Amino acid sequence: SVAEIRRLEDARKKIFRDIPKGDFSNNAAHVAKLSDLRTQLDQVWNTLMALEMEQADECEQMITEFAKIYGDLVQTSINLITSFFQKLRDQEEALSEKASKCTLEELDKFSNHLLEDLTDEVSVLLGDKDTLQNILSVSHENRNGKIDHLDDELTIVEQQRFAELQKAQKENELKRNRDRVCEISKWMKNIQREIKDVLEADDDQ
């Protein structure tokens, strides 16, 4: 924790302030202080790493819980999208059936010469039943195709956003964990190097 780091830093500063460099050979007390500092450093290292592991576990649990809650919202949204476009399909089907029925009625009237004031283009069209019904069928299929495409597009967007959000959260947590472990390791190595430098300076005396 921050408090333990501060205590260790205070102890380190006091030891290196009180112990002159190169004054260890005949001073067991100084050697003992450095040994104690190393012990404290190991203890703080273990504490910090345990806290980081706990933090990583908590973050993972939060990400998992968020994914569950947000995933339920995404599924609700997808269900609404599906329901909406199914209603559009039902309306399109009803429209197509009504158009086919009206067309058959007009074809029947045309064949019985009950329609008046028709343009040449309309007369030609009504005179070709197969072509007219094919036009209606193609038009119906095209509209259904557009509905299906938009349905799929919106559903995929919801799914992709969810997947990208999950990926970003996991990557951010991984980076946070990695940076924290590196920060702890760097801090510890700096103190270890400082202790080593002092001891090597003593050996050179």
Buried (B, 14 or more C-beta within 10 A) or exposed (E): EEEBBEEBEEBBEEBBEEBEBBEBEEEEEBBEBBEEBEEBBEEBBEEBBEBBEEBBEEBBEEBEEEBEEBEEEBEEBBEEBEEBBEEBBEEBEEEBEEEBEEBEEBBEEBEEEEBEEEEEEEEEBBEEBEEBBEEBEEEBEEBBEEBEEBBEEBBEEBBEEBEEBBEEBBEEBEEBBEEBBEEBEEBBEEBBEBBEEBBEBBEEE
